[in-house]
């Protein structure tokens, strides 16, 4: 993962406006230029430590998705804007989630993640439940989760073992 740059505007706009990838995200209107302007304003929030927006890349440098940490405060953060495209490698979901938690918990020293997932996004709901996130609330549109640093610390060895395994089970 690397921090987003202005030059990523066309890639992000393409993901955010593609119905295959944006089905469970907030609606985005506008042009590539609008996306570039959004990234410009985001860079100010990044500089203040309020938000981090990453481009997920394969080991060869090919972009394959996005993910964002936001609502960062002294204790917790939210993550979302998680998109993995057709270029994603095997285990990309696990690896990108692992890296998000590693960044937030180990580097930023935060204690808890809070996030929501659309009710009809069954694959992502199943992923977070398998990862050990706890459902704390639900409404008509979303399921809300919490995932503590303590859980990640206890489980990260098993996630690393899966990521380091060359042959999928």
C-alpha positions as CSV (number, residue, x, y, z in Angstrom):
1,X,0.0,0.0,0.0
2,X,1.1,3.5,-0.7
3,X,-0.5,6.9,0.0
4,X,-2.6,8.3,-2.7
5,X,-1.2,11.0,-5.1
6,X,-2.9,13.5,-7.4
7,X,-1.8,11.3,-10.3
8,X,-4.1,8.6,-9.0
9,X,-7.3,10.6,-9.7
10,X,-8.2,8.9,-12.9
11,X,-7.7,5.4,-11.4
12,X,-9.8,6.2,-8.3
13,X,-12.5,7.9,-10.3
14,X,-12.7,4.9,-12.5
15,X,-13.2,2.6,-9.5
16,X,-15.6,4.9,-7.7
17,X,-17.8,5.3,-10.8
18,X,-17.7,1.6,-11.9
19,X,-20.9,-0.2,-10.9
20,X,-19.0,-3.4,-10.4
21,X,-16.9,-1.8,-7.7
22,X,-19.0,0.9,-6.2
23,X,-22.1,-1.1,-5.4
24,X,-21.7,-0.8,-1.7
25,X,-20.0,2.6,-1.4
26,X,-21.4,6.1,-1.2
27,X,-22.3,7.6,-4.6
28,X,-19.6,9.7,-6.4
29,X,-20.5,12.2,-9.0
30,X,-18.2,14.4,-11.0
31,X,-15.2,14.1,-13.2
32,X,-11.6,13.0,-12.9
33,X,-10.8,16.7,-12.3
34,X,-13.3,16.7,-9.4
35,X,-11.6,13.6,-8.0
36,X,-8.2,15.3,-8.3
37,X,-9.5,18.3,-6.4
38,X,-10.9,16.0,-3.7
39,X,-7.4,14.4,-3.4
40,X,-5.9,17.9,-3.0
41,X,-8.2,18.7,-0.1
42,X,-7.6,15.2,1.4
43,X,-3.8,15.8,1.3
44,X,-4.4,18.6,3.9
45,X,-6.2,16.1,6.2
46,X,-3.4,13.6,5.6
47,X,-0.8,16.2,6.7
48,X,-2.8,16.9,9.9
49,X,-3.0,13.1,10.7
50,X,-6.8,13.0,10.3
51,X,-7.0,10.7,7.4
52,X,-4.9,8.3,5.3
53,X,-5.9,7.1,1.8
54,X,-4.0,4.3,0.2
55,X,-3.7,2.8,-3.2
56,X,-3.3,-0.9,-2.9
57,X,-0.7,-2.3,-5.3
58,X,0.5,-5.7,-6.4
59,X,4.1,-6.4,-5.8
60,X,4.9,-5.4,-9.4
61,X,3.4,-1.9,-8.7
62,X,0.1,-2.5,-10.6
63,X,-2.7,-0.7,-8.7
64,X,-5.4,-3.1,-7.6
65,X,-7.5,-1.1,-5.2
66,X,-8.0,1.5,-2.5
67,X,-8.6,1.7,1.2
68,X,-9.0,4.7,3.5
69,X,-8.5,5.4,7.3
70,X,-10.6,8.3,8.5
71,X,-12.2,9.7,11.6
72,X,-8.8,9.1,13.3
73,X,-8.7,10.3,16.8
74,X,-6.5,9.5,19.9
75,X,-8.1,6.1,20.4
76,X,-9.8,4.8,17.3
77,X,-10.4,5.1,13.6
78,X,-12.8,4.1,10.9
79,X,-11.8,2.4,7.7
80,X,-13.6,2.1,4.4
81,X,-13.5,3.0,0.7
82,X,-12.1,-0.5,0.4
83,X,-12.2,-1.6,-3.3
84,X,-10.2,-4.4,-4.8
85,X,-10.3,-4.5,-8.6
86,X,-9.8,-7.3,-11.2
87,X,-6.0,-6.9,-10.9
88,X,-6.0,-8.0,-7.3
89,X,-3.8,-11.0,-6.4
90,X,-4.9,-14.0,-4.4
91,X,-5.2,-13.0,-0.7
92,X,-5.4,-9.3,-1.5
93,X,-8.4,-8.8,0.9
94,X,-6.6,-10.4,3.8
95,X,-3.3,-8.7,3.1
96,X,-4.8,-5.2,2.7
97,X,-6.9,-5.6,5.9
98,X,-3.9,-6.9,7.7
99,X,-1.8,-3.8,6.6
100,X,-4.6,-1.4,7.6
101,X,-4.7,-2.9,11.1
102,X,-0.9,-3.1,11.3
103,X,-0.6,0.6,10.3
104,X,-3.4,1.8,12.7
105,X,-2.5,-0.3,15.7
106,X,1.3,-0.7,15.5
107,X,2.3,2.6,13.8
108,X,-0.4,5.0,14.9
109,X,-0.9,3.3,18.3
110,X,-4.7,3.3,18.1
111,X,-6.7,0.9,20.2
112,X,-9.8,0.2,18.2
113,X,-11.3,0.2,14.7
114,X,-15.0,1.1,14.1
115,X,-16.6,0.6,10.7
116,X,-19.8,-0.2,9.0
117,X,-20.7,-2.5,6.1
118,X,-23.8,-2.4,3.9
119,X,-26.2,-5.2,4.9
120,X,-26.4,-6.6,1.4
121,X,-22.6,-6.8,1.0
122,X,-22.5,-10.4,2.1
123,X,-18.9,-11.1,1.1
124,X,-17.5,-8.2,3.1
125,X,-19.7,-9.0,6.1
126,X,-18.5,-12.6,6.1
127,X,-14.9,-11.4,5.7
128,X,-15.0,-9.1,8.8
129,X,-16.8,-11.7,10.9
130,X,-14.1,-14.3,10.0
131,X,-11.4,-11.7,10.8
132,X,-12.9,-11.5,14.3
133,X,-14.7,-8.1,14.2
134,X,-17.7,-7.9,16.6
135,X,-21.1,-6.6,15.4
136,X,-22.2,-3.9,17.8
137,X,-25.3,-2.5,16.0
138,X,-27.3,-2.7,12.8
139,X,-29.8,-0.5,11.1
140,X,-31.8,-0.9,7.9
141,X,-28.8,-0.1,5.7
142,X,-25.6,-1.0,7.6
143,X,-24.0,-3.4,10.1
144,X,-21.6,-1.7,12.5
145,X,-18.5,-3.4,13.8
146,X,-15.7,-2.9,16.3
147,X,-12.3,-4.6,16.1
148,X,-9.9,-4.0,19.0
149,X,-6.1,-3.8,18.9
150,X,-6.0,-6.6,21.4
151,X,-7.8,-9.0,19.0
152,X,-5.4,-8.1,16.2
153,X,-2.4,-8.6,18.5
154,X,-3.6,-12.0,19.4
155,X,-4.4,-13.1,15.8
156,X,-1.8,-11.4,13.7
157,X,0.6,-14.5,13.8
158,X,-2.1,-16.7,12.2
159,X,-2.8,-14.0,9.5
160,X,0.9,-13.8,8.7
161,X,1.2,-17.6,8.4
162,X,-1.7,-17.5,5.9
163,X,-0.1,-14.7,3.9
164,X,3.3,-16.3,3.9
165,X,1.9,-19.6,2.7
166,X,2.6,-19.9,-1.1
167,X,0.0,-22.6,-1.8
168,X,-3.6,-21.7,-1.0
169,X,-5.5,-24.3,0.9
